[in-house]
Amino acid sequence: MPQVQAAPLLTLRGVPVLLGVAVLLTWPMMLGAAAYVFADTPSYLNGGARIWDVLTSFAEAIARIGEGPVAASDDALADLSVNARGQSTTGRSFLYSFFAFATVSFGGAFALAVAQGFLVLLVAAALIGPEALARPKRLAAGTAFVVLASSLPWYADYVMPDVLAAVPILFGALLVSRFALLSCPQQVTVTAVTAFAAASHYGHGPLMFGIAALAVGVQLVRRSLTLSVVLATLAVVAFAPLANVTASTAVLKETSLAPKRLPILLARSLEDGPARWYLEDACPEADLAFCEVFGDQVPSNVGMFLWTPEGIDDITPAQLDAIRAEEFTILRRAFLSYPVQQTVSLLGNSALQIVRVGLDEHRAAGPIGDDMQYRGPAGSTGAALIGAFDDILPWTTLLGALPLLALALAGRLDGVQLRILALTLAGLVLNALIFGGLSAPVDRYQARVIWVLPFLSALFLAAAEFRPAAAARGSAPRRSLRSSRPD
């Protein structure tokens, strides 16, 4: 008897289907005739272009071995370390920057949107078993809702790594459900995609670590922890820091888990109060680079500190590196001085982040040129689409999540589905804590992952049995993939 395929869509036959859905996800871009960008978009694309220059320079140096020193590589390294004004560059993920540059160079923002959507769908497809595919009309209807009415297409089309934040949550749900049932190539595929997603943004690594710890803890309690789950968890947790340290050491000549990062955590605490209050008391006498730079003029909010001449925008690379190095020292001292206020602000920002869903930070731009600059703004259609969906997205998200509540209250979710849902909800809370609590509560941080709830609604509704109770008692039990392993 042929073995049941645990994830029928995560196969060579299923890949064209996933690719087709990824193309459908580009409807906001096609309908709006725009590339959707954010203020940080140029730093990723320009960073990718610099990385390309460094790689090209290294390749040329290798080709010229024996011909003497090659100065071009040093020039490329310097260009990657500082910006055009000679200031320290803002750190971005090396991997995502190069990925975005390469795909945009190949096919513009459309190619990047399809690639991002396809990667996310690969991991999502691992959760779709034969029991859901047995009712293709239900699954197709749920998929149509996700494609047309959820936040997924808007963040797949975003020229930013945001949509990849959902991959660690999907992977965690997979670890507590059907990961052990996947074939070895399928396990390797979803693990590799998740490792890349975790390395695509400095905040995705901590999110991946927290979700992986929760998933492993669940499997330990259930006594269902397998070797494949352990190896996959180690791979996705370790890849991002190893990639960052290796790239930072090789290219920037410094060892860092988050090379050239913005001191966002310090900025958040300055605006919330504790770090500002501590520094106002400690500066200018304290032995801190921050005090040497700012004296008693402590910036009072995130925007002032990060992006104005009154903040770090005009300080030297050495001064910014020193502030980066002492960021956690300042945060620790601020917390010890104001523990209650810091805790309250963290939890308050996180709670606000959980319910913030929208497109407030989307901008409709014109085509992205060969120089990695977008010609913006685009025509009015793209901006009008953003405005319309920014208003309705919270409501469509709620509508898409309601079936989960109904199924749970009706007792229609089995043990596997309950674990998937619990892990997903925990991941959404952890996402809000890391990004909203430690950075700033903004629409995009939660909107880019909240589409997972409508996706689970589509998945669970497709797999649900809705026969009358009397008929169910009189019929033979339906064999499913979930019955192949003890719950």
Rosetta blueprint (number, residue, H / E / L):
1 M L
2 P L
3 Q L
4 V L
5 Q L
6 A L
7 A L
8 P L
9 L L
10 L L
11 T L
12 L L
13 R L
14 G L
15 V H
16 P H
17 V H
18 L H
19 L H
20 G H
21 V H
22 A H
23 V H
24 L H
25 L L
26 T L
27 W H
28 P H
29 M H
30 M H
31 L H
32 G H
33 A L
34 A L
35 A E
36 Y E
37 V E
38 F L
39 A L
40 D L
41 T H
42 P H
43 S H
44 Y H
45 L H
46 N H
47 G H
48 G H
49 A H
50 R H
51 I H
52 W H
53 D H
54 V H
55 L H
56 T H
57 S H
58 F H
59 A H
60 E H
61 A H
62 I H
63 A H
64 R L
65 I L
66 G L
67 E L
68 G L
69 P L
70 V L
71 A L
72 A H
73 S H
74 D H
75 D H
76 A H
77 L H
78 A H
79 D H
80 L H
81 S H
82 V E
83 N L
84 A L
85 R L
86 G L
87 Q L
88 S E
89 T L
90 T L
91 G L
92 R L
93 S L
94 F H
95 L H
96 Y H
97 S H
98 F H
99 F H
100 A H
101 F H
102 A H
103 T H
104 V H
105 S H
106 F H
107 G H
108 G H
109 A H
110 F H
111 A H
112 L H
113 A H
114 V H
115 A H
116 Q H
117 G H
118 F H
119 L H
120 V H
121 L H
122 L H
123 V H
124 A H
125 A H
126 A L
127 L L
128 I L
129 G L
130 P H
131 E H
132 A H
133 L H
134 A L
135 R L
136 P H
137 K H
138 R H
139 L H
140 A H
141 A H
142 G H
143 T H
144 A H
145 F H
146 V H
147 V H
148 L H
149 A H
150 S L
151 S L
152 L H
153 P H
154 W H
155 Y H
156 A H
157 D L
158 Y E
159 V L
160 M L
161 P L
162 D H
163 V H
164 L H
165 A H
166 A H
167 V H
168 P H
169 I H
170 L H
171 F H
172 G H
173 A H
174 L H
175 L H
176 V L
177 S L
178 R L
179 F H
180 A H
181 L H
182 L L
183 S L
184 C H
185 P H
186 Q H
187 Q H
188 V H
189 T H
190 V H
191 T H
192 A H
193 V H
194 T H
195 A H
196 F H
197 A H
198 A H
199 A H
200 S L
201 H L
202 Y L
203 G L
204 H H
205 G H
206 P H
207 L H
208 M H
209 F H
210 G H
211 I H
212 A H
213 A H
214 L H
215 A H
216 V H
217 G H
218 V H
219 Q H
220 L H
221 V H
222 R H
223 R L
224 S L
225 L L
226 T L
227 L H
228 S H
229 V H
230 V H
231 L H
232 A H
233 T H
234 L H
235 A H
236 V H
237 V H
238 A H
239 F H
240 A H
241 P H
242 L H
243 A H
244 N H
245 V H
246 T H
247 A H
248 S H
249 T H
250 A H
251 V H
252 L H
253 K L
254 E L
255 T L
256 S L
257 L L
258 A L
259 P L
260 K L
261 R L
262 L L
263 P L
264 I H
265 L H
266 L H
267 A H
268 R H
269 S H
270 L H
271 E H
272 D H
273 G L
274 P H
275 A H
276 R H
277 W H
278 Y H
279 L H
280 E H
281 D H
282 A H
283 C L
284 P L
285 E L
286 A L
287 D L
288 L L
289 A H
290 F H
291 C H
292 E H
293 V H
294 F H
295 G L
296 D L
297 Q L
298 V L
299 P L
300 S L
301 N L
302 V H
303 G H
304 M H
305 F H
306 L H
307 W H
308 T L
309 P L
310 E L
311 G L
312 I L
313 D L
314 D L
315 I L
316 T L
317 P H
318 A H
319 Q H
320 L H
321 D H
322 A H
323 I H
324 R H
325 A H
326 E H
327 E H
328 F H
329 T H
330 I H
331 L H
332 R H
333 R H
334 A H
335 F H
336 L H
337 S H
338 Y L
339 P H
340 V H
341 Q H
342 Q H
343 T H
344 V H
345 S H
346 L H
347 L H
348 G H
349 N H
350 S H
351 A H
352 L H
353 Q H
354 I H
355 V L
356 R L
357 V L
358 G L
359 L L
360 D L
361 E L
362 H L
363 R E
364 A E
365 A E
366 G L
367 P L
368 I E
369 G L
370 D L
371 D L
372 M L
373 Q L
374 Y E
375 R L
376 G L
377 P L
378 A L
379 G L
380 S H
381 T H
382 G H
383 A H
384 A H
385 L H
386 I H
387 G H
388 A H
389 F H
390 D H
391 D H
392 I H
393 L H
394 P H
395 W H
396 T H
397 T H
398 L H
399 L H
400 G H
401 A H
402 L H
403 P H
404 L H
405 L H
406 A H
407 L H
408 A H
409 L H
410 A L
411 G L
412 R L
413 L L
414 D L
415 G H
416 V H
417 Q H
418 L H
419 R H
420 I H
421 L H
422 A H
423 L H
424 T H
425 L H
426 A H
427 G H
428 L H
429 V H
430 L H
431 N H
432 A H
433 L H
434 I H
435 F H
436 G H
437 G H
438 L L
439 S L
440 A L
441 P L
442 V L
443 D H
444 R H
445 Y H
446 Q H
447 A H
448 R H
449 V H
450 I H
451 W L
452 V H
453 L H
454 P H
455 F H
456 L H
457 S H
458 A H
459 L H
460 F H
461 L H
462 A H
463 A H
464 A L
465 E L
466 F L
467 R L
468 P L
469 A H
470 A H
471 A H
472 A H
473 R H
474 G H
475 S L
476 A L
477 P L
478 R L
479 R L
480 S L
481 L H
482 R H
483 S H
484 S H
485 R L
486 P L
487 D L
